[in-house]
Amino acid sequence: MKKSKIFVGCMAVVMALTACSDRMDYHEYVVRDRDEIIQTFDRVGGFMTDIYNHFDYDFGQYYSGALLGSASDESQYSLIGNEIEDFYNGAWSPTNAKGTVWSDMYEGIAVCNVLIDDFQDLTFSDLELNSDYRQQLYRYNNYQWEARFARAYFYFVLARQYGGVPLVTRNQSYDITNSLSRESSDSIFRYVISECDFIEDSIIADYTDMGAMDMGANETGRADRLAVIALKARAALYWASPLFNPSGDKERYRLAALYSKQLIDEATARGKRLADDYESLWATDNFNNPDIMCEIIFGRRVYGSESGGTSNTFEAYNYPVGIEGGVGGNCPTQNLVDAYEFASGDSAGLRPDQLPDFSADSLYYVGRDPRFYATIAKNGDAQWPSYNANPLQTYYGGLNAEPLTGGTPTGYYVKKLCHPAINLSSNSTYKADRHTWLTFRLGEFYLDYAEAMFRYTGDAYSTTSELPMSAAEALNQTRRRVAMPDVPQGLSPDEFWEKYKNERMVELAFEGHRFWDVRRWKEAGDYFTSVDEMKLTLNPDGTVSGRRTSVSRMWNDKMYLFPIPQTERMKNGNLSQNPGWD
């Protein structure tokens, strides 16, 4: 098959993908051959823009509202029968392989390969007389680096989910691609890291500071040098983790720490820092507010079908049942709630399962880590969301509770990622707004550094000449942002590891990390075999009491990696299956 025909095929894929309501804004395309496409900058630029449509995010679009967090110990989906249950009820299999990541990522890789192989060294005569010709050509010359970054990111996503996969780095016919065997996970992670090393010195350093070649605010959603380093650092940490590093090679942790340090140092030199207000990171203006953008490395803007590139899909999935427009959605577990320490640093004796007469009105909910109140809606909370006139009633029989369909099974609803001013009432004029999925933010990389440094040195407090920040000091950065006390001195390695995992669960809740973190640590047997719920009851005296219940879930170690979809193996007889899924 000729490359021109491959290109037409890729364009057909683009047209199909852009029909989805949650894709990035796009240009209308018609299928053209290569010679016609390369005549104009807009056609090539539109093709480049569509590559960003393939970046993953998780606002519930893959599983009819359920987040991957509801297949972990973060949350429980409130509507029974959702396909997210297949992850833990035994229905997961190669013929029910869960999600479209394989096809989505390889479609994205194919588009990248077309741009990298077939759209170089163009001059665009249609622009030559324009006053901004030099700026636009500079933008075009950066496309190859953006595409190589995207391709590396897509391979990271594939390796995270499947381990080793076929490696395709050229625009080639599908019959060749569909005959390739899987590379090892080592090879894929090495490829991602080496690509980032190659790209980082060539890609635009900072779209927001282009001087005479200012590209404008609309470019802040594109990848730059920091995004490339962030991918390298995250990929290195995954590669060093037990799931992909069975020999325990500590040198990988050293590299992961060095790359996270590089990201932190370069971000700091560019004036980036942790945002003062944790909750604001998901505000509607997080793509153009300097006080929020200071932490964001790269965000994937998500557009809905509503006019103006706005959406209310996440709110519609997750607002409490019992208010107009709410269906319940992803309800935080008691496991997650317990992870939020008290601001005093003292949590001893205050777990609800340890209290003889737990009351939902008790001190259990007072003085918690501020991230608790930014993430979780609980019984009695007022004006959640903003148009809800009644305090939440999550006790059995309450306005927002079981036995209503979609009533929270855990006693809680999710706040984080929601925009509470969005009003889903039939008479509302404010029904939607902009949403940005934070693919990389600085807070993650302080934690990534802490993990890599701890695993490399073996304790929380050691430093080296090239890594002068200890794991504990890195961990304290996210805690200090919300005025939580530093981790204590003198923690044993086991104690620090538990403290680290807890901090990561809290700081990154519902950002798409927990499902993968527990897998790469190979600790699913400790965390994914059950989740805890809080069943609340209204007492005759008006108080609310709670009873902790545990719900079992199925886990098998083959689930550390996804099964290769049977449909892909039918197309390619050289694709081996992941262990345990045959």
Secondary structure by P-SEA (a helix, b strand, c coil): ccaaaaaaaaaaaaaaaaccccccccccccccccccccccaaaaaaaaaacccccccccccccccccccccccccccccccccccccccccccccccccaaaaaaaaaaaaaaaaacccccccccccccccaaaaaaaaaaaaaaaaaaaaaaaaaaaaacccccccccccccaaaaaacccccaaaaaaaaaaaaaaccccccccccccccccccccccccccaaaaaaaaaaaaaaaacccccccccaaaaaaaaaaaaaaaaaaaaacccccccccccccccccccccccccccbbbbbbccccccccccccccccccccccccccccccaaaaaaccccccccccccccccccccccccccccccaaaaaccccccccccccccccccccccccccccccccccccccccccccccccccccccccccbbbbcccccaaaaaaaaaaaaaaaccccccccccccccaaaaaaaaaaaaccccccccccaaaaaaaaaaaaaaaacccccaaaaaaaaccccccccbbbbbbbbbccccbbbbbbbbbbbbbccccccccccaaaaaaccccccccccc
